[in-house]
Amino acid sequence: MPKSRIRRTTDYTPPTAKIPTNLDSKVWVAPTMLAAFFLGLAWIIAFYVTGGSFPIEAIHNWNLLVGFGFIAGGFAVATQWK
């Protein structure tokens, strides 16, 4: 069986360019995201535990949409996290 050719190039050396430092998230992103997640979860749990009489009794099952809206807002804020 013929022997394969030996590679004549040198080993790979990564470029020496600096990594940009502007990849940091803004300070408000993580707390806002977590607050929206927990607020939405608390809203939904409060609705189920009280049998629909709390947080807003007049909107009945729309309370679920409000809770999931907070959670969706948390996911929307999460897209800003780097």
Backbone torsions as a table, in degrees:
resi	resn	phi	psi	omega
1	MET	NA	134.2	-178.5
2	PRO	-71.1	147.4	179.5
3	LYS	-82.6	137.5	179.9
4	SER	-73.8	156.3	-178.9
5	ARG	-69.2	147.3	178.1
6	ILE	-85.5	138.7	-179.0
7	ARG	-71.2	130.9	-175.5
8	ARG	-99.5	-2.1	-178.9
9	THR	-84.1	159.3	178.5
10	THR	-80.5	168.7	178.6
11	ASP	-64.4	153.5	-178.8
12	TYR	-69.9	132.1	172.6
13	THR	-120.7	125.9	-178.1
14	PRO	-66.0	154.3	178.8
15	PRO	-64.6	154.3	-177.0
16	THR	-94.8	10.8	179.8
17	ALA	-66.3	142.9	-179.4
18	LYS	-76.1	147.0	176.7
19	ILE	-78.1	134.0	-179.9
20	PRO	-62.3	140.4	-177.5
21	THR	-96.4	2.8	-178.7
22	ASN	-87.4	20.8	179.5
23	LEU	-87.6	1.9	-178.5
24	ASP	-72.9	144.1	177.1
25	SER	-75.4	158.2	172.7
26	LYS	-71.6	154.2	-173.2
27	VAL	-66.8	-30.8	-173.9
28	TRP	-80.3	-12.3	-170.9
29	VAL	-67.0	-54.0	-176.3
30	ALA	-63.8	-46.7	178.4
31	PRO	-63.7	-37.5	179.1
32	THR	-66.8	-42.1	179.3
33	MET	-61.4	-49.4	-179.0
34	LEU	-65.8	-37.9	178.4
35	ALA	-63.8	-40.4	178.9
36	ALA	-66.4	-41.1	177.6
37	PHE	-60.7	-49.6	-176.7
38	PHE	-69.5	-35.8	178.1
39	LEU	-65.2	-43.4	177.5
40	GLY	-63.6	-42.3	178.7
41	LEU	-65.4	-42.7	178.4
42	ALA	-64.5	-36.8	179.0
43	TRP	-62.5	-46.6	-178.8
44	ILE	-67.2	-42.2	179.3
45	ILE	-65.1	-41.9	178.4
46	ALA	-62.3	-38.2	178.8
47	PHE	-63.5	-44.6	-178.4
48	TYR	-72.7	-40.4	-176.7
49	VAL	-67.8	-36.8	-178.1
50	THR	-88.9	3.4	178.4
51	GLY	71.3	25.0	176.6
52	GLY	93.8	0.7	-178.2
53	SER	-90.3	-3.8	-179.8
54	PHE	-146.0	146.4	5.6
55	PRO	-76.6	-40.5	178.6
56	ILE	-128.3	106.0	-174.5
57	GLU	-67.8	-30.4	-173.8
58	ALA	-68.9	-23.0	-176.5
59	ILE	-99.3	2.6	173.8
60	HIS	48.5	-121.7	-174.0
61	ASN	-73.0	-8.1	175.7
62	TRP	-68.4	-12.8	174.4
63	ASN	-60.0	-32.9	176.9
64	LEU	-63.6	-41.0	178.9
65	LEU	-65.1	-37.6	178.0
66	VAL	-63.9	-45.1	179.0
67	GLY	-62.3	-45.8	178.0
68	PHE	-68.6	-26.5	175.1
69	GLY	-65.0	-41.2	175.7
70	PHE	-63.4	-41.1	179.4
71	ILE	-65.7	-41.8	177.3
72	ALA	-64.2	-37.1	175.5
73	GLY	-62.8	-37.0	175.7
74	GLY	-62.9	-40.2	176.5
75	PHE	-67.7	-36.0	177.9
76	ALA	-65.0	-39.4	177.6
77	VAL	-69.7	-31.3	-178.6
78	ALA	-64.2	-21.9	178.4
79	THR	-69.9	-15.5	178.6
80	GLN	-88.0	-7.7	-177.3
81	TRP	-79.9	129.9	-179.3
82	LYS	-115.5	NA	NA
